[in-house]
Amino acid sequence: MSVYQGHKNKHSGKKGNAMTPLNWMASVFEIVLIPSAATNITNWFGIAAFILAVLVIIFYAGIYIYFVRNDPDRLQTEQYNLESQQMLLDYSANTPIKLINGSALIVTNEKD
C-alpha cells in the first residue's frame, strides 16, 4: 500500500524548493535596482542602488552555497523529494533497507 497514491489534479504539482521565495525577492530587487543604478550613475542614489544590487546577489549566492554544503536535498523540488521517498518506500517488500548514519544502504539477497 502506498501512502502517495491518490487523485491528481492540476494543483497537485509541487515545484518549489528552499530557494523559491528568495528567487522572487532577488528578482524584484534586481529589476528595480539595476535600472535605477544605470540611470542615476552620477549621483548618490545610483551608487547606493548599485551597491545594494551587488549585496542582494552576494546574499543570494551565500544562501545557495549554504544549502549546497549543508542540505542539498532542499534545492530539489518538493515533487522530486516526494517521488524519491515513494520509490524508497515502494522498492520491494522482500528487499530490506538498512539505514546507516542517515544514508540509505540497499541490502539485497542477490549474489554478485
Order of alpha helices (4+ residues) and beta strands (2+ residues): alpha-alpha-alpha-beta-beta
